[in-house]
Every structure is written in structure tokens, then in C-alpha cells.
Amino acid sequence: MGITLRQLRAFCAVYELKNFTRGLARGLKSRRINMAAFHHRIPSRLQLGIAAPGSAAAPMSHTPPSRHADRLASYYWSGDAMRSRSVSSTVLTGTLDLPAPPLRVHADWDREMASRLCLEPGDVEQMPLARTQARWPEYGLCLQAMRDWTGTLGLSGALAAADIALMACRGARYHHDGAQYGGAAFCNLFLSDDRGLDVHFPAAGLRIPLVRGTAMVFDTGQPHGVILRRGNGFREADFAAGMDLAQLFLTWELPIEDPNVSRALGIGFDIDAATASRLDEEQVRADGARATVDPESGLWLLER
């Protein structure tokens, strides 16, 4: 007797779970899906569509094949209603020509991270922006470069309407932001020089080198972390030596329901209205289960 494609997929799913499942701490019954095992790594800047530092780059859209992408759904508040949508594996990237921050601004950042934020390995925290704006005469050129780049993507209107924040990270544990920002896409512009770090999207199979001027737009439901370029996961010990590996970046929250944003990322809406109607918290779900991310490997963890 022959088997159907659906039965074959079900058999493969069971086989994957037997190989990649283990129990979570806290007594939760969870399963871990090693999505990275089915995705390619894009190793070179050329393949990523990122130009050399200091040069302008046309925007690139990376949408690697994802075996599990159709299983993911983000549930988010839209006004007073909970809606569902797809989770995009597309990451829009470019490398913009930015001025270097002056030494006094670097000194401000270092002092803030060390004294007030006490930034620990893996932390991502908000920094005061007003002082940077006042003490960096060329700061406006960064904003103009971002306006120009997002304009080529059709996103300049969404950028102009979004609030801006200055953020610092000392590496970043793998996570998704769909439980807090499911109604948004993140738009980031990195201000620090190349320190041998990548933004890694393990479920999408993408590694993007962080240099001054790296710009990206991505779905908040997509797992991501900041790791060593030579590394295969997040390790606190990799970031233990002071603030030398800290990265500063500007970030905007673009509304996912903006037609230009959803079109650029390929977002589909109301894909699971029945489940959305029963939920009262924003979340990402996979195969019908609430999904979190292993902070060291970036693998999906599904709560049962």
C-alpha cells in the first residue's frame, strides 16, 4: 500500500522529534526542533548581498527556504482584537555609508554601559539618545542614510512615522520578540565598527556581519541573536572581557499592518482566526503550541 505525502511528512516529523527532543527545566513538557539542521549557512558577504564597509549597497531581500515556516504563526493585538499572521523568514539588509561617531560619543556610550546599565553578556538595553544627538554633529547623516535606504524599499513613510531608540547589546541571547512586539517589524541601523560579530537568524539560515552601517528589517517573530562570527551559538564566556564587543544601534518599530511593510516581508494576515479569538496574550505558535527560543542555540522550544 502506498503512503500519501501527508503521511510521509508526519513520519519525518516524528523522526525529527525523536532526535531533537528533550525535556525543559521547570518541569515543562517541551520539544526542541533543530531547525538549523535543515537550513544552509550563508558564509560570505557577497552571498548576503552586503557591500564592503563604507560603500552604499542596494537593498537585498533574503528569503531562504524554510521547512518549518508554514507552521509558524504570530498572534498580536490590533486595537482591541487579537489577530493572527504569518512569520516571515525574509530579512532585508544593506550596508550604508555612515560617519564614525566621535571619540567623545564613544566615551559617553562606554560610561553609560559600564556604570548605569551594567550591561552583562547577552543583554540588550536602551541607551539615552538625546546626549548622542547633541554631541554627534553628523548624527543627522545616519538618519538621512536610513531614510534613503528604506525609501528604496518603499518603507520611508513607515520609518518617518515610527519612534526611534538607541540600543546597546553585549552580544544577544537568541530570542524572538513576538510576545511583546508582534504587531511590528524591527528596523535596525548599527553604528559600531566591525567587532567580529554576526546577527544570526538560525531558523532562517542567515548570518549577517555587523559593521558600521549594517541596516536590516525583519519580522519580530523570527528568532535571532548576536554571536561571534566564528561561533555556532551564544556563549556568555565569549563576551566576558569588558565592553570591547558591545554594539550600538538605532532601532525603529515599523507597523506590520502597514501595507508596504507587510508586502516587503511577505506577511499574510488572519491565517488562524479561530485560535486568535481564544488568546489573550501576544505570542508565536508552531504546530499549535506556544513557541519560545533556546537562548544558547536558537532552536525552537514548543510548550505542550
C-alpha positions as CSV (number, residue, x, y, z in Angstrom):
1,M,0.0,0.0,0.0
2,G,1.4,3.4,-0.9
3,I,1.6,6.3,1.5
4,T,0.5,9.8,1.0
5,L,2.7,12.9,1.1
6,R,0.9,14.0,4.3
7,Q,1.7,10.6,5.9
8,L,5.3,10.8,4.8
9,R,5.7,14.3,6.3
10,A,4.1,13.1,9.6
11,F,6.6,10.2,9.7
12,C,9.5,12.6,9.1
13,A,8.2,14.9,11.8
14,V,8.1,12.0,14.3
15,Y,11.6,11.0,13.3
16,E,12.9,14.6,13.9
17,L,11.3,14.8,17.3
18,K,13.0,11.5,18.4
19,N,16.4,13.0,17.6
20,F,15.9,16.6,18.8
21,T,13.6,16.4,21.8
22,R,14.5,16.8,25.4
23,G,12.6,18.0,28.5
24,L,12.8,21.6,29.7
25,A,13.7,22.7,33.1
26,R,10.8,23.8,35.3
27,G,9.0,20.6,34.5
28,L,7.5,21.8,31.3
29,K,6.9,19.2,28.6
30,S,8.5,20.7,25.6
31,R,10.1,19.6,22.4
32,R,13.1,21.1,20.6
33,I,13.1,21.1,16.8
34,N,16.6,21.6,15.3
35,M,15.6,23.8,12.5
36,A,19.2,24.8,11.8
37,A,19.8,21.2,10.7
38,F,17.7,21.8,7.6
39,H,19.0,25.2,6.5
40,H,22.1,26.4,4.8
41,R,24.6,28.8,6.2
42,I,25.3,31.8,4.0
43,P,29.0,32.4,4.7
44,S,30.1,35.3,2.6
45,R,29.3,39.0,2.5
46,L,28.8,38.7,-1.3
47,Q,26.2,36.0,-0.9
48,L,24.4,38.0,1.7
49,G,24.2,41.0,-0.6
50,I,26.2,43.2,1.8
51,A,28.7,45.6,0.3
52,A,32.1,46.4,1.8
53,P,32.1,48.8,4.7
54,G,32.0,52.4,3.6
55,S,30.1,51.8,0.4
56,A,26.5,52.2,-0.5
57,A,24.5,49.0,-1.1
58,A,21.3,48.2,-2.9
59,P,18.8,46.7,-0.6
60,M,18.7,42.9,-0.6
61,S,15.9,40.6,0.4
62,H,16.9,37.2,1.8
63,T,14.2,34.6,1.9
64,P,15.9,31.2,2.4
65,P,13.8,28.0,2.1
66,S,12.3,27.1,5.4
67,R,10.9,23.7,6.0
68,H,9.0,24.9,9.2
69,A,8.0,28.4,8.1
70,D,4.4,27.4,7.2
71,R,4.0,26.0,10.8
72,L,4.6,29.3,12.5
73,A,2.0,32.0,13.3
74,S,2.2,35.2,15.3
75,Y,-0.7,36.4,17.3
76,Y,-0.8,40.1,18.2
77,W,-3.1,42.9,19.3
78,S,-4.6,45.0,16.6
79,G,-6.5,47.6,18.5
80,D,-8.8,45.6,20.8
81,A,-8.8,42.5,18.7
82,M,-6.2,39.7,18.6
83,R,-5.2,38.9,15.0
84,S,-3.0,36.1,13.5
85,R,-0.4,36.5,10.8
86,S,2.4,34.5,9.2
87,V,6.0,34.8,10.4
88,S,8.3,36.0,7.7
89,S,11.8,34.5,7.1
90,T,12.7,37.4,4.8
91,V,15.4,39.7,6.1
92,L,16.0,43.0,4.2
93,T,19.6,44.1,4.5
94,G,22.1,46.7,3.3
95,T,25.3,48.4,4.3
96,L,25.0,52.2,4.4
97,D,27.8,54.8,4.3
98,L,27.8,56.2,7.9
99,P,30.2,58.7,9.6
100,A,32.2,57.4,12.5
101,P,30.9,58.5,15.9
102,P,33.4,61.0,17.5
103,L,35.5,59.8,20.4
104,R,33.5,61.8,23.0
105,V,30.4,59.9,21.9
106,H,32.2,56.6,22.3
107,A,33.3,57.7,25.8
108,D,29.7,58.6,26.7
109,W,28.5,55.2,25.5
110,D,31.2,53.3,27.4
111,R,30.5,55.1,30.6
112,E,26.7,54.6,30.3
113,M,27.0,50.9,29.6
114,A,29.5,50.3,32.4
115,S,28.0,52.5,35.2
116,R,24.3,52.9,34.7
117,L,23.2,49.9,32.6
118,C,25.8,47.5,34.0
119,L,25.5,45.7,30.6
120,E,26.1,42.0,31.1
121,P,26.9,39.4,28.4
122,G,23.7,38.8,26.3
123,D,21.9,41.9,27.5
124,V,20.1,44.3,25.1
125,E,19.2,47.6,26.7
126,Q,18.0,51.1,25.7
127,M,20.5,54.0,25.9
128,P,19.8,57.7,26.3
129,L,19.6,59.2,22.8
130,A,19.4,62.9,23.4
131,R,23.1,63.2,24.5
132,T,24.2,61.3,21.5
133,Q,22.2,63.6,19.2
134,A,23.6,66.7,20.9
135,R,27.3,65.6,20.8
136,W,27.5,64.0,17.4
137,P,27.3,66.7,14.7
138,E,27.0,64.2,11.9
139,Y,24.2,62.2,13.6
140,G,21.7,63.5,11.1
141,L,23.6,61.9,8.2
142,C,22.8,58.5,9.8
143,L,19.1,59.3,9.7
144,Q,19.3,60.5,6.1
145,A,21.1,57.4,5.0
146,M,18.4,55.3,6.6
147,R,15.6,57.3,5.0
148,D,17.3,56.9,1.6
149,W,17.7,53.1,2.1
150,T,14.2,52.5,3.3
151,G,12.9,54.7,0.5
152,T,14.3,52.2,-2.0
153,L,12.2,49.5,-0.2
154,G,9.0,51.6,-0.2
155,L,9.2,51.9,3.6
156,S,10.2,55.6,4.1
157,G,6.7,56.5,5.2
158,A,6.6,53.8,7.9
159,L,10.1,54.9,9.1
160,A,9.1,58.5,9.3
161,A,6.1,57.7,11.5
162,A,8.0,55.4,13.8
163,D,9.7,56.3,17.1
164,I,13.5,55.9,17.2
165,A,15.6,54.5,20.1
166,L,19.3,54.0,20.7
167,M,20.1,50.5,21.9
168,A,23.2,48.7,23.2
169,C,23.9,45.0,23.2
170,R,26.8,42.9,24.5
171,G,26.1,40.0,22.3
172,A,22.5,38.9,22.4
173,R,21.0,35.6,23.5
174,Y,18.7,34.0,21.0
175,H,15.1,35.2,21.3
176,H,12.1,36.3,19.4
177,D,10.2,39.5,20.1
178,G,6.7,38.3,19.0
179,A,5.4,38.1,22.6
180,Q,5.9,41.9,23.0
181,Y,6.1,43.3,19.5
182,G,4.0,41.0,17.4
183,G,2.4,44.0,15.6
184,A,5.8,45.3,14.4
185,A,8.8,44.7,12.3
186,F,12.2,45.8,13.6
187,C,14.3,48.2,11.5
188,N,17.9,48.5,12.9
189,L,20.9,50.5,11.9
190,F,24.2,49.6,13.5
191,L,26.6,52.4,14.5
192,S,29.6,50.4,15.8
193,D,32.6,49.2,13.8
194,D,33.2,45.6,12.9
195,R,34.0,43.6,16.0
196,G,33.7,40.2,14.6
197,L,30.1,39.7,15.4
198,D,27.1,38.5,13.3
199,V,23.4,38.7,13.7
200,H,22.3,35.1,13.3
201,F,18.8,34.1,12.3
202,P,19.1,30.3,12.9
203,A,15.6,29.3,11.8
204,A,16.1,31.2,8.5
205,G,19.7,30.1,8.0
206,L,21.1,33.6,7.8
207,R,24.2,35.2,9.3
208,I,24.7,38.9,8.7
209,P,28.1,40.5,9.6
210,L,27.8,43.6,11.9
211,V,29.8,46.5,10.6
212,R,29.2,50.3,10.9
213,G,26.2,50.9,8.6
214,T,24.6,47.4,8.6
215,A,20.9,48.0,8.2
216,M,18.2,45.4,8.4
217,V,14.4,45.0,8.5
218,F,13.0,41.7,9.9
219,D,10.0,40.1,11.5
220,T,9.9,40.3,15.3
221,G,8.7,36.7,15.4
222,Q,11.9,35.5,13.8
223,P,14.5,34.1,16.3
224,H,17.7,36.0,16.3
225,G,20.9,36.5,18.3
226,V,24.2,38.3,18.2
227,I,27.1,35.9,18.3
228,L,30.8,35.7,17.5
229,R,31.4,35.3,13.7
230,R,33.4,32.2,14.4
231,G,30.8,30.8,16.8
232,N,27.9,28.5,16.3
233,G,25.7,29.7,19.2
234,F,25.6,32.2,22.1
235,R,28.0,31.7,24.9
236,E,28.3,34.2,27.8
237,A,32.0,33.5,28.1
238,D,32.5,34.9,24.6
239,F,31.5,38.3,25.8
240,A,33.1,38.3,29.3
241,A,36.0,40.6,28.7
242,G,34.7,44.1,29.3
243,M,32.7,46.1,26.7
244,D,35.0,45.6,23.7
245,L,32.3,43.6,21.9
246,A,29.4,45.9,22.7
247,Q,27.4,47.1,19.7
248,L,25.3,50.3,19.5
249,F,22.4,50.6,17.1
250,L,19.4,52.7,16.3
251,T,16.0,50.9,16.1
252,W,12.6,51.7,14.8
253,E,9.3,49.7,15.2
254,L,7.5,49.6,11.8
255,P,3.8,48.6,12.0
256,I,3.4,45.2,10.5
257,E,-0.1,46.2,9.2
258,D,1.4,49.0,7.1
259,P,0.7,47.7,3.6
260,N,4.3,48.5,2.4
261,V,5.8,46.7,5.4
262,S,3.7,43.6,5.1
263,R,4.3,43.5,1.3
264,A,8.1,43.9,1.7
265,L,8.2,41.0,4.2
266,G,5.6,38.8,2.6
267,I,3.2,38.8,5.6
268,G,-0.2,37.0,5.4
269,F,-2.9,38.0,7.8
270,D,-5.7,36.2,9.7
271,I,-4.2,32.8,8.9
272,D,-5.6,31.3,12.2
273,A,-8.5,33.5,13.3
274,A,-10.1,30.7,15.4
275,T,-7.0,30.4,17.7
276,A,-6.6,34.2,17.8
277,S,-10.1,34.5,19.1
278,R,-9.2,32.3,22.1
279,L,-6.0,34.1,23.1
280,D,-5.4,37.0,25.4
281,E,-1.6,37.3,25.1
282,E,0.6,38.0,22.2
283,Q,2.7,35.0,21.2
284,V,4.3,32.9,18.4
285,R,3.0,29.4,18.0
286,A,4.3,26.5,15.9
287,D,2.2,23.4,15.2
288,G,-0.4,24.7,17.5
289,A,1.9,25.1,20.5
290,R,3.3,28.3,22.1
291,A,6.9,28.7,20.9
292,T,9.9,30.1,22.8
293,V,13.6,30.0,21.8
294,D,16.5,28.3,23.4
295,P,18.8,31.2,24.4
296,E,22.1,29.4,23.5
297,S,21.2,27.5,20.3
298,G,18.3,29.5,18.9
299,L,16.3,26.3,18.5
300,W,12.5,26.5,18.8
301,L,11.1,25.2,22.1
302,L,7.4,24.2,22.0
303,E,5.3,24.2,25.2
304,R,2.8,21.3,25.5
